[in-house]
Amino acid sequence: MLDKAQYIVVEGPIGAGKTSLARRLAQRLDAEVILEQPERNPFLARFYHNMERWALATQMSFLYQRIDQLAILAEKADAGRRVVSDFILDKDPLFADLNLPADELALYQRMFHATQPHDMRRPDLVIYLQAKPETLIGRVLQRGLDAERRITEHYIERVAQRYARFFYGYDAAPLFIVDAEVLNPIAEDDDFELLLERLRNMRSYREFFGYAV
């Protein structure tokens, strides 16, 4: 699967390591890397301080950023470049559904459907990183980003639950689920090499990768 995939996405909740793994994969595969840029969202820090007040502005800023990134991705793909990214647009409503009241959610949904590219490319492979909320919050606190200092474990838990629900029914691309609770392909070379081997040998449309207990 890996050797044929030209457009690869690494996804997962906050703190799962999707951006770091996307970077490492892109480097190994000599691919272009297209990443979310949360530091360029001017509302994000305010959102974590007052979620009710700033949820819609934060959501819309991310939506348009992701659409702009997809346009760049399409240009790279049209030029014959392999691409690794750390997001799929399909997951954008996950956060809207979690954070917005009903009236703002309805407004967001209209904007989402109106702005979604009609010729949007679908990934050839999606890698989904899973981990427990307590592990995720520990990693978030460890990286020490100013905008994330107010994130709570309760919020991380809700995000992780929404991701699990989203990917439970995801069938838009082959899906490789990684237990990032026990595997660390970002920091551990052996885990990274094992991940690559399993991806190359992937035959099913959906597979799970974790150590046997």
Secondary structure, DSSP 8 states (H G I E B T S, - for coil): -TTT-SEEEEE-STTS-HHHHHHHHHHHHT-EEE---GGG-TTHHHHHH-HHHHHHHHHHHHHHHHHHHHHHHHHHHHTT--EEES--GGGHHHHHHHHS-HHHHHHHHHHHHHHS-TT----SEEEEEE--HHHHHHHHHHHT-GGGTT--HHHHHHHHHHHHHHHHS--SS-EEEEETTT--TTT-HHHHHHHHHHHHT--SSEEEE----
